[in-house]
């Protein structure tokens, strides 16, 4: 991917870099800013990779940070709620989870790790998130087919996040009440009137490339209800909701390796954290990131890995899975809430399978389109294959398209 260097850094971004340097006690700083790099496979110009060089305690140091910040005031307003949500995650949720892990001396293999946040600010019109970038983690190329080893690591770590969320609300209900209140309203879909209607056009574009007539007809029938389905799926579920990542797919996952073998996972980009069924994270990740071949061969094994890890982490907190999230409830959620992952994939695969320049064009069109997007990318065949793969998998499992609307 082409590295995009910024020739002239915005004054406000320079100020943010200075603040990051200050909190890390670095003086005499120099910086180099870029976006859309190999390490940040992003077609969003508001994500910047910054190398900060300077002096700390008389020693030359060099740190890397990823800074999220919008230079455009209109964009800042649009994404304000997302910045607030990620601020809540780093400033409130993460400290509580770490405290819980330490309090119960959770073993290393069952701990979840988080990015180190250098700066989180929700000062009006200066919203910023900056996290340190580690040299020993890297993302998986989003065009590379994710394999079982990578997928199982992600499912294990989603289980850790969900289990610790369950534990927090069970063991410290008064403390968790604030977290629940801050995350209960979904950033994207809580307000039906505010959901961009253009999402329907992207959904229709994917419907147009489905090869199986019966599946295609069923998905066409629910077209008028997809916004209501997204709204319902992303809402809290009585008794069985957890803190969910909300946007867990390849671009928001960093892997740590020993040689060529992935051994650990770090999730990034918590701007869409929600309080909902844990299955929304599972179905979103699998349908946004995995292909049909992997799902067909390993789906139930991956679910067992997830549920086994969930059980083990809860046991570390002296909690019984049958009291917290019984398997029959888990299976019912899979049937009823997996539709969220399907819909998200049908809406987003046009963009996520596109090369960067194509993705830029489609993303721009996304906010203006009324009819199905007819733009064919360089990777059209990949897009068609992925759409048909997730649709086939969903219907082969006899999951429900609209049971959630009847509850």
N, C-alpha and C positions, 0 to 999 in steps of 0.2 A: 504494500500500500504506500502511496506517495506521502512523504512527510510534508506537512504544510507549515512553513515557518511564518511567524508573524513579524513583518518588517517594522511595524510601529506599534508599540504596546500602549493600550489605552491607559490614561492616567489613573483611573480607578483600579485597574488591574495591577498596576505598579504599586498602588497603596496597599492592596491585598497582599501582594508578595512581601512587602515590608512588614506587614502585621505577622505573617507566617514566620518570617525571619526573626521577628522580635520574640514570639512565644517560644522559639527554639534557641534563643540566645545567640543568634548569629549576627555579626556585624560586618561592616565593609563588604556588603553583598554585591554580587553580580548575578544576573539571571539570563536564562535563555528560555524563550516561550515558543511552544509549537502546539498544534492540534491536528487531529487526524493522523496519528502515528501508528506504527506497528503495534505499540503497546496500548494505544487507545484507538481501536478500530471504530472510529466514530465519524459520522458525517454531520455532526452537530458542532457548530463553531463556538459554542459556549462552554465546551470542555477543553481545558488547557493543561498540557503537561509542562511543568516548570522545573528546570534545574536551577537550584539556588546554590551559589558558591559564596563562601565567606570565611570568617574567622570566629571560632568559638574557643574560649579559654586559651587563646594564643595558638590554636592549631587550625590549619586549613581544613575545611569540611565541604562536602558537597551532598546536598539532599535533593530528592525528587518528590514533588507533590503533584497531585491532580486537583485542579481548581475548577469548580463549577461556578460560573458567574455569567450573567447575561449583560451585555453592554447596552442592548436596546431596551429602553424603559417600557415599551409595550410588551416585549417578551418577559421582562421581569415581573410585570403585573400578571401575565398569564401563568407563570410558573411559581408564583409566590407561595401558593398552598403546598406545592411539592417541596420547596425549600423548608417550609415550616415542618413538614412531616419528617424530612430527613434530620432536621435539627432535633426533633423529639426523639428520634431513634438514637442518635449519638449522645445526646445530653441526658436522656432519661432512661430509655430502655436498656442500652448497653451497660451502663453502670449497675443497674439492677440485676441483669443477667450475670455479669461477672461476679457480683457479690454473692449471688446464689451458688454459682459454681464453686467459689472458694469456701462458702459456708458448709457445703456438703462434701467438700474434698472430692469432687467428681474426677474420675480417673482421666488421664490425658487423652486417651482415645475417644472419650465421649464428650470432651469439651468442644464448644464451638469457639472459633476465633473470629475476631472482627478487625476491619482496617483500623489503623490508628488515625484518629481524626485530629488534624493540626489546628483547624479553625472551623467553627460553625457559628454563623451569624444570621440572625433574622431581623437585624436593624432595617427599618423600612427603607426600601429602595436600594439597599446595599446587601441584599441577601447573598450569602456565600457559603459554600461547603468546600473545605480543602482537606484531602487525606494524603498521608504519606504513601508513596509507591515503593513497594519492596522489590529488591533485586532478585529475590528467589521465587517469585510467582509470575505467571504470565497467562494471558487468556488463550483459549483455544480458537484457532481460526474458524470464523463462523461458517465458512464454506467447506470445512473439513467435517466429514461424518463423525459424529460423536460415538465413541465405542462404549462397551459395557463398563470398563474400568472407570472412565470419567463419569459416566452416568450414575453408577452406583455410589461414587463419592458424593455427588451432588445430592442424591436422595438421602444418604446418611446425614449430611449436614442440614438439610431441610428438617429431617426428623429431630435433630438436636435443637434447632431453633424452636420448633413447635413444642417439643417436650418441655423445654425450659419455660416457655410461655405458659403452658398448662400448669407447671409447678409453681410459677410465680402467682398465678391467680388462685391456686388452691391453698398455698401456704401463707401468702401475704395478700389477702383479698383487699384490705384497705389501701395498701400501696398500689396494687394493680388497678384499682378503680380509676385513678387518674390516667394511667396508660390507656385503659379501655376507652375512656371518654375522649382522649386525644386522637385515637386511631379508628374509632367506630364509624366515622363518616368517610367513605371511600373518596379518594382524591378525584378519580376519573368518573365514577358512575353513580355516586350517591344522589346527585340531582339530575333527574331524567331530562329536564328541560335544558340542562347545560351540556349534555353529552353531544359532541359534534355529530351532526346528521350525516356528514361525509363518510363516517365509518360504514354506513350502509352501502355506499358505493364500492368500497374496498371489499366488503363481504360479497357483494354481487359479482365482482370481478373474479373472485375465487370460485363462486358457484358456476360461472361460465366455463371453467376448465375441468369440472368434475366429469369423469368418464362413465360412472355408473348411474344409469337413469333413475333408479329407485331412490338412492341416496340423494341425488341432485333434487328430485322432486320434493323430498321431505325437507331439505334445507331451504328450498324456495318457499315452502308453505310457512315456515317460521320467520321469514324475513321481516315482517312487520313487528315481530316481537323481540328482535335481537337486543335492542337497547334495554328493554324491560328485563330480559334474561341477564344481561351484564349487571344491571342494577341489583337484581335479586341475589345473584351468585356472590357478589362482592360485599353483601351486607352481613352483619353479625348473625351467627347461628346460635340460638339459645343453648347454653351448656357446653357447646362443643366448638367454640371459636378459639383461635390462637392468633398471636402476632405472625403475620405472613409477610414475606418479602414483597410480593406483589408484581415483580418484574424479573423473575428468575429465568434467564435464558443465557445463551453462550456469551454474549457481550458483557454480561454483568457478573461473570464468574472468573476468578483467577485460580489457576492450579499451581501447586507446588510439586516438583518432580524430584525423584531420585533416579538419575540416569534418564531413561525415557518413560519411566513408570510414574503415573500420577499418584501422590501419596496424601495430599491434603487439598482443601478448598477454602477459598476466601470469597465470600459474596461482597459485591460492591453495588453502589447506586440504590440506596434505600428510600428514594423519593416517593415511591408508591406503596410504602408499607401500609397494610390494612389489618383489621381485626375481623377475621372471617374463617370459613372452614379451611383446615389445612390442605384439603384436597385441591383447593384452587391453586395453590403453589405447585402441587405435584402435576396436575393436568396441564398447567401453563408451561412448566418446564419441559415435560415430555413432548407435548405437541408443538412447541416452538423450537425445540432443539434436536429431537431424535427422529430418525427416519423409520419407515414401516418395517424394514428388515430387523432392526434392533428391537422394536416394540413387539413384533410377532414372536421373536425368539425368547426375549428376556422380561417381558412386561410383568408377569406374576412373580418372577424371582426378584425383580426390583421392588415390587410392593412388599414382599416379605422382608427384604433388607431394610426398607423404610420402617415398617411396623416393628421389626425386631430392635432396631436402634431406638425408636421411640420408647419401647417397653424398657430397654436397658437404662436409658437416661432417667426415666421416671423412677425406676427401681433405685437408682443412686440417690434420689431425693426421698426415698422411703414411701413412694407412692405406687399403687397398683394400677396397671393399665386398664383393668376391667372396671375400675371405679372412675377413671378419667376419660378414656376414649375406647370403649369396647370395640372389638373387631367387627361386630355386626353393624355398629354405627359407622365405622370406617368404610365398610363395603357399601352401605347405603349412600354415604356421601360420594363415593366413587361413581355410583350409578346416577346420582342427581346433580352433582356439581362439576363433573368432568366436562360438561358442556361449556364451561367458561374457557377452558384451555382450547377446545375446538374453535369456539368463536374468535378468540384472540388470535389464533393461528390463521384462520381464514381472513381476518382483517389485516394482519401484519406481514404475512409471508411474502407478499408482493415486494415489500420494502426490504425485509431482512435477508432475502435471497439475492437482492440486487447488488451489483458493483456500486462503489461509492458514488460515482457521478450519476448513475441511474437513480440511486436512492435519494440523492439530493433533489433531482427533478420530481420524483414521485412524491416525496415529502412535501415539496412546495405545492404540488397539485392537490395534495390531500386536503388542504384547507379551503379549496375552492370547488372541488368536484361535486356535481349533483348526480351524474350518471356513472355507471361502472367505468373504472379506469381502464382504458384500452391500450395504454402505453406498454409496449413489449420490451422487456429488458434484455440485456445480453445473456442473462441466465434464465430465460423463459422456460426452458426444459426442466431446470432444477425446480423452479417455482411450481410448475404443473405436477411434477413428480411428488413434491412435498405435500401439496394440497391433497392430491388423491391418496397419499399415504395416511395422513391423519384422519381423513374422512373414512377410509376403509377400516382403520383400526377402531375408531369410535363405534361404528355400527356393528362390527364383528363382536364387540363386547356387550352389545345390547344395552348400551347406556341410554339414558333418557334425554331427549332434546328439551322437554318443557315440563317435566314433573315438578321442578322447583316453582313454577308459576302457579301450581295447583295447591301448594302448601299454605 
